[in-house]
Every structure is written in structure tokens, then in C-alpha cells.
Amino acid sequence: MKTKKYVIAIAIFGGMLFTAQATNLFQANEDAPKIERRAYPIPSHG
């Protein structure tokens, strides 16, 4: 029973660390060059 509690605690702690690392990774990519999309002409007759 004690081991099960430790395993659950480590799994929750690991999940929190992974989430924090993924958040920091996405924030670091904010200054990356954005993809510029050109406007496509919409045909007027379907």
C-alpha cells in the first residue's frame, strides 16, 4: 500500500514537471518567425 502511494505521487510530480517544461518550450518559440499567408482570391461565380 505504501509503495502504491509513492508510485502515484511520483507519477503526479512527473506529470507536473512535464507540463511545466512543455509550457516553457512553447513560450520560447514565440519569437520564432511566423509563416506569412497570402490572401487567396475567392472566385465570384462559384
Secondary structure by P-SEA (a helix, b strand, c coil): caaaaaaaaaaaaaaaaaaaaaaaaaaaaccccccccccccccccc
